[in-house]
Amino acid sequence: MSNQQQAKFVNGSIMRHITVMSTSGAVGLMALFLVDLVDMFFISLLGQVELAAAIGFAGTIVFFSTSVSIGTSIATGALVSRALGAGKMDDARKIVASVMIFAALVSVVTVGLVLFFLDDILGLIGATGETAVKAKEYLVIILPSAPLMAMGMCGGAALRGVGDAKRSMSATLAGGAANAVLDPIFIFGLSMGIEGAAIASVMSRVVLFGVSYHAVHHKHDLIARPSLTDLSEHFRAITQIAVPAIVTNTATPFGNAIVTAQIAKFGADYVAGYAVIGRLLPVSFALIFSLSGAVGPILGQNFGAGRFDRVRLTLSDSVKFVSAYCVLIAVILFFSQSFITTAFSLSGNAASMVNLFCTFIAISFIFNGILFVSNAAFNNLNRPTWSTLLNVGKATLGTIPFVYVGGELAGAEGVLIGQALGSVFFGVAGYVLVNRLIKQLSDENETIEDTVAIEPVVPVAAFSSCREVMAEDGEELQDKDGKCKPSA
């Protein structure tokens, strides 16, 4: 096994591992989310608020399919890092192949269902008239490419699991670069408008998968030949993490869909403003989004190695990292709001939504970041259902009453404020629960170690042959369970 394939996170500075893994992952994720922001920017240049709103509605649905893929990639990172932490390279290779098959199948089923009920879904989130027509045109093109993205994201998670954050970043950077080049060509050069933006995004996903797979297969030999036998063998382990992770991650777009539907009641201008926020937020906070994938392997390897002191340190350092980063981004957004509204040709109600986000809402993302870290801990410490319950709770109890009351009191801007307040409560709850879990697991591990330590260690030779010794001196050397007793 090469040095690259060893469990590199069980030694060295935790904060350095978090910084390197999350920043490199953030660059990659930023490139991935920049695809959507670039789409929004070029579409805004066409000067039609209906198209901007259509991208907003479509983005909510695309985010749902992407979140399903993120859920399966979480299983890849957790299982691969654990296998490597335990020194099981062959198992890691089989796991990568099995999760890729699983991810592709889940994505195909998800996309099939979404496309079948697409008109109904668009209606539920508030899309009507020409806006709904344009959103559908965009989605029919981009959604069938979701399985490629799912497998590409699994490849990226496998690379992070082995500690190769650089190549994981390169895959998403390549996809983002492809989209940035192709967007103006298809949208303006070929006069394809919103359909051109969708085609450019599909091509970027092809590039993402190609680069990711090449790194996993040719650089690390970290993927075995796909086998239904291997998938069957690892299916239970995969689903135990992937299913709760999928539910956990899809809870966020579900909550966003509720928010979008509430904002849509106040007009297309507000939806257009929220659409810009929806694309600006993941680019600005890409490092926080990447933290779940970055912290997961660090937690997984140290958990697999029984290093609970480092598990605790990973959690505390991650929260410090989240807080410092969110404060920095909030300050930058505050001083950049005029530039943002001008760049995306926003005015009136649309601009007021963006200004509210940049001035007051952005700082609340600290609590979303803490929840992301908690989710990563739950997924890698054998409690994936805990993260599911927290995220589903945030998307329902932490969203519906807050945005409804906010909308009643302060209109579309109140909806945005209500969503932020709900995230504060669940961020705090996640942090408290994960600290209790780590303490519980650490105490259990210490109890096991203490039990092992007091067991008498008897030389193997002393047990070598009860019957032979009995034949020599006639002494009974077996206990009541038929086991050899140590000889004098």
Buried (B, 14 or more C-beta within 10 A) or exposed (E): EEEEBBBBBBEEEBBEBBBBBBBBBBBBBBBBBBBBBBBBBBBBBBEBBBBBBBBBBBBBBBBBBBBBBBBBBBBBBBBBBBBBBBBBBEBBBBBBBBBBBBBBBBBBEBBEEBBEEBEEBBEEBBBEEBBBBBBBBBBBBBBBBBBBBBBBBBBBBBBBBBBBBEBBBBBBBBBBBBBBEBBBEBBBEEEBBBBBBBBBBBBBBBBBBBBBBBBBBEEBEBBBEBEEEBBEBBBEBBBBBBBBBBBBBBBBBBBBBBBBBBBBEBBBBBBBBBBBBBBBBBBBBBBBBBBBBBBBBBBBBBBBBBBBEBBBBBBEBBBEBBBEBBEEBBEEBBEBBEEBBEEBBBEEBBBBBBBBBBEBBBBBBBBBBBBBBBBBBBBBBBBBBBBBBBBBBBBBEBBBEBBBBBBEEBBBBBBBBBBBBBBBBBBBBBBEBBBEBBEEBBEEBEEEEEEEEEEEEEEEEEBEEBEEBEEEEEEEBEEEEEEBBEBE
